[in-house]
Amino acid sequence: MTLDRPNILMIQADQLAPHALPAYGHEIVQEPHIDALAEDGVVFESAYCNNPLCAPSRFSMLSGQHTSRIGAYDNAAEFPGDIPTFAHYLRAGGYRTALSGKMHFVGADQLHGFEERLTTDIYPADHGWTPDWRDPDRRFDWWYHNMDSVIGAAPCERTNQIDFDDETGFHAVRHLYDMARDDDDRPFLFVVSFTDPHDPYACPKEHWDRYDHDAIDLPEVGYIPDDQCDPHSMRLRKAYGNHMRAVDNAQIRNARHAYYGQISYVDDKIGQLLKALDDTGMRDNTLIVFTADHGDMLGERGLWYKMSLFERSVRVPLIISGPAITAGRAAAPVSLVDLLPTFLDLTGNNHLTDPAAPMDGESLVPFLSGESGPEIRPVISEFLGEGAVAPCFMVRQSRYKYIYSQPDPPQLYDLETDPRELENLSGRPELKNIESALHQKMLDHQDPEGLHQKVLDSQKRRRLVFQAHMTGRRTPWDFTPCRDAGNQYMRNHLDLNDVEGRARILSKRD
């Protein structure tokens, strides 16, 4: 690649399964701006998150390290302030760094290398969402992931999520224009992170009406009977109250209809960001990365939301588009921990060869130049959160995928012949060597029993800390954006001509 210190605009959706995007073969969803990025960029066909849960996935993505290495076990695990993120590396290397939207940081550090944060977060920053594996039937989040999200799916003009994403999009677009008209000539890393299409499934009527309701597809794999279901899936069903008759096909279709509308809503926001890049002329030197933190089962197999290591939960879209990129598709399995070394490689950061902390990923730059990357690279994902009772691991290498959790029977799938993961091949004599090799890769990655004890100890500490935090006077960790209203717009100590001159941007479009 020939770009010299490009800008990087990273756009992240929440709970967006690539299976719902036309770039990955879906024929119903309308998202022309994502499609345009895919046409001009590299589409990674087998990209994975490293933990199918919001906060852990983001922490591993930012740090380039697996969640078990940094203690990012669940949605209430603290992200340590001394773990370098790609924002730290690029900022130290001369980039201006900013974040608009969701990142679900837990702990007192609410910046993690970002110079500016334009919005608060949509989720709490304390330890209140800590699960308890010693008492798995007691749910801390009974009010959250349950079938009400499916039963109540519908068009809705305002929701908590729409309010948040409207704010995220507004400040993101404004920030792009602000960077174009200020005198800071550093290249930028700008992360814009939306909470849609995360459940609850509700979208504006404008976006609902873009779809023919009768054309909304039902799950490819229906509700798998309990006696044929793996134990972890059964625990998830119990956790969010889904049984054979919990919802009917009409309710499932409503939920999927709303989910598709939420994707279109996010796509409109992406279009506004791309317009700002075009208006200011910055797009010519900006790489655009589009991804999500994890997927959504969306009724497949009788499962919803994430927290599973099946494909529709653990796979993510990953599209990298921009100047000097050779458009195409990459079939090799990759994961979100690859983004940190990729950003270092793209920006010429010398920490790529001498990082301040371990890096579990590899640079994706060869794929962006039309080269064939290593097809046999293993990808590892973990799940250590609510709904589990012990660490869960996934190893994907080439066509095979292995899932292991100590209390449960192992699972082995050939994704080439069985993309729906319906035939568990574990224990087949002819695949003994393959299964043994994948199991060993899991053991080389982590000690399941030792990690189990670390998670239990962490959960116990955090529950006590949260109890104390909520007793008496509470000092919140939640991020509060700063606004310098005394220097915004026109004030009496400012010269109006100077204010107007600095604010004006002439169109850079042809």
Summary of the structure (lengths in Angstrom):
residues: 510
radius of gyration: 22.5
end to end distance: 25.6
largest distance: 81.5
contacts: 1717
relative contact order: 0.19
helix: 38%
strand: 14%
